[in-house]
Amino acid sequence: MAIMSDSQPFLIKDVEHLEQLAKREGGVDCFIQLNYARSSKHITWTGESFDIFNEIDDTWQTLKPKSLWRYSNIGEALDKAALFARS
């Protein structure tokens, strides 16, 4: 698991931006801030799908970009400008 840094979080703008960040070596640590809830994730991009580690319950998901809206809260977070990365 990647080590969380103290750097300033920044907004992930859309799926393409998430792909760019997640394809870097080691992927990207990010979090969703919706209402009062915060959900931390570690995401990597395989070239076809996202491998997502959900820190809240130690579960893994592998999802195609279009499935982010149906099978995770990442799509909603992107729509609401609520997905942030730690650099």
Summary of the structure (lengths in Angstrom):
residues: 87
radius of gyration: 11.6
end to end distance: 14.8
largest distance: 32.7
contacts: 228
relative contact order: 0.26
helix: 24%
strand: 37%
